[in-house]
Amino acid sequence: MKNILLPTDFSDNSWNAIQYALQLFKAHKCVFHLLNVYTPVVYDVQYFEVATAQAGLIDAMKITSKKGLDKFLTKINKEFKNKNHTFSTISSFNTLEMEIEELYQGNVIDFIIMGTQGASGLKEVLFGTNTVHIIKNAKCPVLAIPNDFSFEAPHEILFPSDYEIDFQEKHIQPILELTSLFHARVHILNASFGYPLSEKQEKNKQKLVVFFKHIAHLFHSISNQSVPEAIANFQLKTRINLLVMINNKHSFFENLFFKSKIKQIGFHLNVPFLVIPSKI
Protein backbone atom coordinates (compact mmCIF):
# COMPACT_ATOMS: atom_id res chain seq x y z
CA MET A 1 0.00 0.00 0.00
CA LYS A 2 1.41 3.35 -1.08
CA ASN A 3 1.81 6.09 1.55
CA ILE A 4 1.33 9.48 -0.09
CA LEU A 5 1.95 12.85 1.54
CA LEU A 6 -0.31 15.74 0.53
CA PRO A 7 1.12 19.01 1.91
CA THR A 8 -1.47 21.77 2.03
CA ASP A 9 -1.61 25.44 2.97
CA PHE A 10 -5.39 25.35 2.36
CA SER A 11 -5.00 27.33 -0.86
CA ASP A 12 -6.92 26.56 -4.06
CA ASN A 13 -3.63 25.44 -5.55
CA SER A 14 -3.04 22.80 -2.87
CA TRP A 15 -6.64 21.59 -3.18
CA ASN A 16 -6.10 21.22 -6.93
CA ALA A 17 -3.05 19.02 -6.27
CA ILE A 18 -5.05 16.91 -3.81
CA GLN A 19 -7.81 16.39 -6.38
CA TYR A 20 -5.20 15.29 -8.92
CA ALA A 21 -3.67 12.83 -6.43
CA LEU A 22 -7.01 11.24 -5.57
CA GLN A 23 -7.87 10.75 -9.23
CA LEU A 24 -4.39 9.55 -10.21
CA PHE A 25 -4.48 6.74 -7.66
CA LYS A 26 -8.23 6.15 -7.84
CA ALA A 27 -7.78 2.41 -8.45
CA HIS A 28 -4.78 1.99 -6.14
CA LYS A 29 -4.89 1.21 -2.41
CA CYS A 30 -3.29 4.21 -0.71
CA VAL A 31 -2.94 5.94 2.61
CA PHE A 32 -3.00 9.70 2.10
CA HIS A 33 -1.46 11.88 4.78
CA LEU A 34 -2.77 15.45 4.74
CA LEU A 35 -0.07 17.71 6.16
CA ASN A 36 -0.20 21.31 7.29
CA VAL A 37 2.79 22.93 8.95
CA TYR A 38 2.74 26.23 10.78
CA THR A 39 5.47 28.49 12.13
CA PRO A 40 5.34 32.10 13.29
CA VAL A 41 7.07 34.78 11.25
CA VAL A 42 9.72 35.18 13.98
CA TYR A 43 11.01 31.90 15.37
CA ASP A 44 13.45 32.28 18.25
CA VAL A 45 13.63 29.65 21.01
CA GLN A 46 14.82 32.03 23.74
CA TYR A 47 12.09 34.49 22.81
CA PHE A 48 9.52 31.69 23.10
CA GLU A 49 10.57 30.99 26.67
CA VAL A 50 9.46 34.42 27.87
CA ALA A 51 6.82 35.49 25.39
CA THR A 52 3.38 34.29 26.47
CA ALA A 53 1.83 36.28 23.65
CA GLN A 54 3.88 34.27 21.17
CA ALA A 55 2.78 31.06 22.90
CA GLY A 56 -0.82 32.19 22.48
CA LEU A 57 -0.17 32.77 18.80
CA ILE A 58 1.17 29.22 18.44
CA ASP A 59 -1.98 27.82 20.06
CA ALA A 60 -4.16 29.85 17.70
CA MET A 61 -2.17 28.66 14.67
CA LYS A 62 -2.48 25.06 15.87
CA ILE A 63 -6.26 25.36 16.15
CA THR A 64 -6.48 26.97 12.70
CA SER A 65 -4.31 24.22 11.22
CA LYS A 66 -6.39 21.39 12.66
CA LYS A 67 -9.66 23.04 11.62
CA GLY A 68 -8.33 23.50 8.09
CA LEU A 69 -7.29 19.85 7.85
CA ASP A 70 -10.66 18.65 9.15
CA LYS A 71 -12.40 20.86 6.59
CA PHE A 72 -10.33 19.46 3.73
CA LEU A 73 -10.87 15.89 4.93
CA THR A 74 -14.63 16.42 5.05
CA LYS A 75 -14.49 17.84 1.53
CA ILE A 76 -12.51 14.82 0.29
CA ASN A 77 -14.93 12.32 1.81
CA LYS A 78 -17.83 14.18 0.24
CA GLU A 79 -16.40 14.54 -3.28
CA PHE A 80 -13.96 11.62 -3.61
CA LYS A 81 -15.20 8.82 -1.39
CA ASN A 82 -13.18 5.74 -2.33
CA LYS A 83 -12.89 2.40 -0.53
CA ASN A 84 -9.28 2.12 -1.75
CA HIS A 85 -8.26 5.26 0.13
CA THR A 86 -7.67 5.92 3.81
CA PHE A 87 -6.57 9.21 5.34
CA SER A 88 -4.67 10.69 8.22
CA THR A 89 -4.09 14.33 9.13
CA ILE A 90 -0.84 15.80 10.41
CA SER A 91 -0.70 19.28 11.94
CA SER A 92 2.85 20.19 12.87
CA PHE A 93 4.75 23.14 14.31
CA ASN A 94 7.68 22.76 11.93
CA THR A 95 9.07 23.81 8.57
CA LEU A 96 7.81 21.83 5.60
CA GLU A 97 11.27 20.53 4.71
CA MET A 98 12.05 19.33 8.22
CA GLU A 99 8.64 17.72 8.66
CA ILE A 100 8.94 15.83 5.37
CA GLU A 101 12.42 14.61 6.32
CA GLU A 102 11.13 13.38 9.71
CA LEU A 103 8.13 11.63 8.14
CA TYR A 104 10.35 9.96 5.55
CA GLN A 105 12.86 8.80 8.16
CA GLY A 106 9.96 7.43 10.19
CA ASN A 107 8.80 5.37 7.18
CA VAL A 108 5.50 7.25 7.13
CA ILE A 109 5.65 8.34 3.47
CA ASP A 110 7.09 7.09 0.18
CA PHE A 111 5.59 9.59 -2.28
CA ILE A 112 4.75 13.32 -2.22
CA ILE A 113 2.18 15.17 -4.32
CA MET A 114 1.98 18.95 -4.04
CA GLY A 115 1.11 22.12 -5.95
CA THR A 116 3.81 24.15 -7.64
CA GLN A 117 2.76 27.53 -6.28
CA GLY A 118 1.73 28.86 -2.91
CA ALA A 119 -1.20 31.08 -2.10
CA SER A 120 0.56 34.10 -3.63
CA GLY A 121 0.14 32.64 -7.13
CA LEU A 122 2.92 34.68 -8.70
CA LYS A 123 2.68 33.75 -12.34
CA GLU A 124 6.28 34.62 -13.17
CA VAL A 125 7.65 32.16 -10.66
CA LEU A 126 8.03 28.62 -11.96
CA PHE A 127 7.80 26.94 -8.57
CA GLY A 128 7.00 28.24 -5.13
CA THR A 129 10.02 28.30 -2.81
CA ASN A 130 8.73 25.34 -0.80
CA THR A 131 8.30 23.21 -3.90
CA VAL A 132 11.83 23.94 -5.13
CA HIS A 133 13.37 22.94 -1.79
CA ILE A 134 11.26 19.80 -1.52
CA ILE A 135 12.09 18.70 -5.07
CA LYS A 136 15.79 19.28 -4.47
CA ASN A 137 16.05 17.57 -1.09
CA ALA A 138 13.30 14.94 -0.84
CA LYS A 139 14.45 11.33 -0.65
CA CYS A 140 11.29 9.99 -2.27
CA PRO A 141 9.51 10.84 -5.54
CA VAL A 142 7.78 14.23 -5.68
CA LEU A 143 4.93 14.96 -8.09
CA ALA A 144 4.36 18.70 -8.61
CA ILE A 145 1.01 19.78 -10.05
CA PRO A 146 0.80 23.13 -11.90
CA ASN A 147 -1.74 25.62 -10.66
CA ASP A 148 -5.17 25.15 -12.30
CA PHE A 149 -4.12 21.95 -14.09
CA SER A 150 -7.20 19.74 -14.43
CA PHE A 151 -6.66 16.01 -14.11
CA GLU A 152 -5.71 14.09 -17.24
CA ALA A 153 -4.78 10.44 -17.19
CA PRO A 154 -1.02 10.29 -17.93
CA HIS A 155 -1.19 8.32 -21.16
CA GLU A 156 1.85 10.04 -22.71
CA ILE A 157 4.89 10.43 -20.44
CA LEU A 158 7.95 12.46 -21.41
CA PHE A 159 11.19 11.31 -19.80
CA PRO A 160 14.21 13.50 -20.75
CA SER A 161 17.58 11.96 -19.98
CA ASP A 162 21.22 12.68 -20.70
CA TYR A 163 21.99 8.96 -20.10
CA GLU A 164 24.56 9.92 -17.48
CA ILE A 165 22.74 8.04 -14.73
CA ASP A 166 23.50 4.41 -13.91
CA PHE A 167 19.81 3.50 -13.99
CA GLN A 168 18.56 1.15 -11.30
CA GLU A 169 15.13 -0.40 -10.87
CA LYS A 170 14.36 2.03 -8.03
CA HIS A 171 14.73 4.95 -10.49
CA ILE A 172 12.34 3.47 -13.04
CA GLN A 173 9.80 1.80 -10.74
CA PRO A 174 7.67 4.96 -10.19
CA ILE A 175 7.35 5.33 -13.97
CA LEU A 176 6.46 1.66 -14.41
CA GLU A 177 3.77 1.94 -11.74
CA LEU A 178 2.07 4.77 -13.61
CA THR A 179 2.35 3.05 -16.97
CA SER A 180 0.70 -0.06 -15.54
CA LEU A 181 -2.17 1.98 -14.08
CA PHE A 182 -2.90 3.89 -17.29
CA HIS A 183 -1.34 1.79 -20.09
CA ALA A 184 0.86 4.79 -20.79
CA ARG A 185 3.57 5.26 -23.39
CA VAL A 186 6.98 6.64 -22.39
CA HIS A 187 8.96 9.01 -24.63
CA ILE A 188 12.65 8.98 -23.69
CA LEU A 189 14.13 12.24 -24.93
CA ASN A 190 17.83 12.99 -25.31
CA ALA A 191 18.88 16.51 -26.28
CA SER A 192 22.42 17.36 -27.31
CA PHE A 193 24.44 19.68 -29.50
CA GLY A 194 25.54 17.03 -31.95
CA TYR A 195 27.98 15.04 -29.83
CA PRO A 196 27.69 11.25 -30.13
CA LEU A 197 26.83 9.28 -27.00
CA SER A 198 29.79 8.06 -24.99
CA GLU A 199 30.29 4.39 -24.16
CA LYS A 200 28.89 5.06 -20.69
CA GLN A 201 25.81 6.80 -22.09
CA GLU A 202 25.15 3.99 -24.56
CA LYS A 203 25.38 1.46 -21.75
CA ASN A 204 22.91 3.41 -19.61
CA LYS A 205 20.55 3.82 -22.56
CA GLN A 206 20.53 0.06 -23.06
CA LYS A 207 19.50 -0.34 -19.43
CA LEU A 208 16.40 1.70 -20.21
CA VAL A 209 15.67 -0.59 -23.16
CA VAL A 210 15.58 -3.50 -20.72
CA PHE A 211 13.54 -1.70 -18.06
CA PHE A 212 10.90 -0.58 -20.57
CA LYS A 213 10.80 -3.75 -22.67
CA HIS A 214 7.29 -4.70 -21.55
CA ILE A 215 5.70 -1.28 -22.02
CA ALA A 216 5.18 1.05 -24.96
CA HIS A 217 8.14 3.38 -25.35
CA LEU A 218 9.99 5.43 -27.95
CA PHE A 219 13.49 6.91 -27.96
CA HIS A 220 13.94 10.42 -29.36
CA SER A 221 17.25 12.11 -30.10
CA ILE A 222 17.21 15.88 -30.60
CA SER A 223 20.25 17.79 -31.84
CA ASN A 224 21.26 21.42 -31.40
CA GLN A 225 18.68 22.19 -28.71
CA SER A 226 18.94 22.77 -25.00
CA VAL A 227 16.89 20.55 -22.71
CA PRO A 228 14.21 23.22 -22.06
CA GLU A 229 13.96 23.92 -25.81
CA ALA A 230 13.72 20.23 -26.63
CA ILE A 231 10.99 19.66 -24.03
CA ALA A 232 8.98 22.68 -25.18
CA ASN A 233 9.29 21.79 -28.87
CA PHE A 234 8.41 18.15 -28.23
CA GLN A 235 5.21 19.19 -26.48
CA LEU A 236 4.21 21.22 -29.54
CA LYS A 237 4.21 18.03 -31.59
CA THR A 238 3.01 15.47 -29.04
CA ARG A 239 0.40 15.86 -26.31
CA ILE A 240 2.22 15.08 -23.05
CA ASN A 241 0.35 14.45 -19.79
CA LEU A 242 3.33 14.00 -17.47
CA LEU A 243 6.97 15.08 -17.38
CA VAL A 244 9.42 12.86 -15.47
CA MET A 245 13.02 13.57 -14.52
CA ILE A 246 15.58 12.01 -12.23
CA ASN A 247 17.22 14.48 -9.88
CA ASN A 248 20.86 13.59 -10.22
CA LYS A 249 23.59 15.87 -8.93
CA HIS A 250 25.99 17.14 -11.58
CA SER A 251 23.48 16.32 -14.31
CA PHE A 252 21.49 18.52 -16.66
CA PHE A 253 18.61 18.36 -14.15
CA GLU A 254 20.54 20.26 -11.50
CA ASN A 255 21.85 22.73 -14.06
CA LEU A 256 18.34 23.30 -15.35
CA PHE A 257 16.62 23.94 -12.04
CA PHE A 258 19.06 24.94 -9.35
CA LYS A 259 21.96 26.89 -10.83
CA SER A 260 19.81 29.72 -12.07
CA LYS A 261 17.52 32.02 -10.19
CA ILE A 262 13.99 30.70 -10.38
CA LYS A 263 12.68 33.70 -12.31
CA GLN A 264 15.45 33.35 -14.90
CA ILE A 265 15.00 29.69 -15.79
CA GLY A 266 12.86 30.37 -18.83
CA PHE A 267 11.29 26.94 -18.54
CA HIS A 268 7.54 26.95 -18.09
CA LEU A 269 5.88 23.94 -16.58
CA ASN A 270 2.38 23.27 -17.90
CA VAL A 271 1.97 19.58 -17.09
CA PRO A 272 2.48 17.60 -13.87
CA PHE A 273 6.14 17.03 -13.10
CA LEU A 274 7.42 13.89 -11.38
CA VAL A 275 10.90 14.15 -9.88
CA ILE A 276 12.61 10.93 -8.81
CA PRO A 277 15.68 11.28 -6.57
CA SER A 278 18.77 9.50 -7.81
CA LYS A 279 19.33 8.18 -4.28
CA ILE A 280 16.20 6.49 -2.93
N, C-alpha and C positions, 0 to 999 in steps of 0.2 A: 504494500500500500504506500502510495507516494505521499510525502509530507510537504505541503506547499505553503510558503509564507506569503501573506498578502499585506504588505505595509500600507497603511492608510493615514492620511491627514484629514480625512473626511471631506476632501475636495471632490468636485465632479470628475476630475481627472483620475483620482484614485478609485472612485466607484466604477469608472469606465474600464479600468484595468481588472477590477474584480469581476465584472460581468464577462470580460474576455476569458479570464481564467476558468470560470464556472462552465462556460460553453466549450472551451478547448478540451477540458477533461470531463465532459458530460458523461461519457461512457466508461470512465476509469474510476476505480475506487480510490478515494483521496481523503486525507485529513487536511483541511484548510485552517491555517492559523492566522486570524486577523490580528494585526499588530498596530498599536499606536504608541509612539513614544512622546514624552513631553519633558522639556527642560525649560527653566526660566531663562530670560535673556542674559542675566548675569549669574554665573555659576561659580561660587567661591565657597569652599568648605568652611573656612574660618568664619566667613560672614554668616553662613547658615547657623552656626552654633549660637549666635547672639541675636539673630534677626527673627523674631516671632512673626513679623509681618510677612517675611519671605516664606516661613513655614506655612502660614495660612494660604499663601499663594499656591504652594505646592499641593496642598490639600484640595484647593479649588480646581487646579489643573487635573488632578487625579480623578475627581468626580466627573469633570467634563469629558475626560478621556473614556472612562468606563461607560458613561451615558452614550457617547458617540458610537462606541463599539456595539453596545446593545441595540442601538437604532439600526446600524448597518446589518447586524445579524438578523434582526426582525425583517428587514427589507429583503435580505437574501432568501430567508425561509418562505417569504410570501411570493417572490418572483421566480425563484430558481430551486424549488424544493426537489431534491434528488436523493433517492435511497442510497446512491453510491457515495454520497458526500457527508462527512461529519465535520464539525467546526469546533474550534476553541478560540477564545479571545485572550489577548495579552496586552495589558496596559502597563507600561514600564517607564519609570523615571530614569532615562538613559538617552544616549545619542543613538541614532539609527544604526550606525556602523558597529558600535560596541554591542548593541543588543543582538544584531544579526550574528556577530562573531560568537557570542555566548550561546545563542540558540543552536548554531551549527556545531559548536564543540560539545554541546549537550545532546547531540543526535536528535534534536527536535525537528530539524528541517533538512530537506535535500534539494529544494527547488524554490526560487523566488520569482514572483510575478509582481511587477509594479509599473506605475505610470512614469512617463519620461519627464513630466513637468510638475512643479508644485502648484500651489494655489495661485501664485502670481501670474502664471500663464504667459510669460514673456515669449513672444513668438520668435524673437531673434536668437533665443538660446536653444541649442540643440537638445541638451539634457538639463534637467534641474541638477543643482550641485549634489544633492543626495544620491541621485541616480548614477552620476559619474563615479562617485566614491564607491558605491556598492558594486558597480560593474567592475571597477578596477581591483577591488580587494576581496570580493566574495569568493569563497572556496567551493561554492556549488553553482550550478547554472542559474543565470538571471535572465528573465524574459521581460523586456521593456516594451510597454505598449504606448504608442503615440497618442497624444491628446485627441479626443474625438474620433479615434479609429473604431469603426463598427466591426464586430466580429465577422471574419471570413475564415472558413476552414482552410488550413494551410496545405493546399494541394500542390502548390509550386514553391519549392524552397530554394533559395539562392545561398550558396555556401562558397564565398571567396576564400582562396587559400594561396599562399606563396610556396606551399609544399616544403616549408622549412621545419615543420613540426614532425617529430617522430610519432605518428599517430598511434594511439592505443585504443582499445575497445571503449575505455571510459570516456574518451573524447567524442566518440561517434555514437555511443548508446543513446544520448538524449535525442539525436536526430532520428535514429532508427525507431525510437518509441513513437515519435510523431508520425513518421511515415507509415507505421503499422496501424495507427489509429485512423488515418485519413487517406491511406493508399496514395501518398504523396510522391512526387517526383523531385529529385534533388539535382540542381544545376551546380556543378563544381566549376568555379570561375577563377582562372589564373590571369592576372594582368601583369604585363612586363613591358619593357622598352626594347624588345627585340633580342634579348639575350637568351640563348638556349638553356634549358634546364640542366642543372648540375647532376652529377651521379647521385648525390644525396637526395635532391629534389625528385628525380625519377623514381628512386626507391620508395620515397614517401608517397608519391602519387600511386604507385602500384599497390600500396597498402590500402588506399582508398578504394581501388578497384575490387579488392577482396572484401572489404567491409560492406560495400554497397552491391555486392554481386546478386543479392536476392531481391533488390528493389529497383524501381525505375530510376535511372540516373544518366546524366549527360556531362561530358567534360567540355569546357569552353576555354579557349586560349585567345586572349586579346592582347594585341601588340600596340605599343606607343600610346598607352593610356595609363593614367594613374589609377589606383584602386577606386577612389571616389568617382572618377569619370567613368570607369568601366561598369561600376554598379549602377550608376544613374542611366547610362546608355543602354545597359542590358534591360533595365526595367521599362524603357521606352518600347522595346521590342517584345518583351515577354511579361505577362501579368504575374508578378511575384506576390505571394501572401505572407512570406516570412523570410527574414534575413538572418543567417547564422554565421557567427565567427568564433574562433577560438582565441582567447586572450592569452597570447604567448609573449613573454617579455622579449625584447629585442627583435620583434617581428613587425610586419607592416601594421598590424593591429594597434600596437602601442604607439607607433609613429602617427597613425591616423587620428587617434583619439586623445592622447595624453601629452604630446609634445607641442601642441599648439593651444593657444587660449581657446576656450569653448566657442566664443563668438567668431573666431577666425577660421574655424575648421572648413566651412564651405561645403559641408556634407549634410544634406537634409534627409532626415529619417521620416519616411511616410508609411512604413509597414512595421509590424512587430519585429523586434530585434532580440534574438537569443544569443547570449554570450556564454560560452563554455570555458571555464578556467582550464589552463593547460595542466595545472596540478590539482587534481580532485582527490 
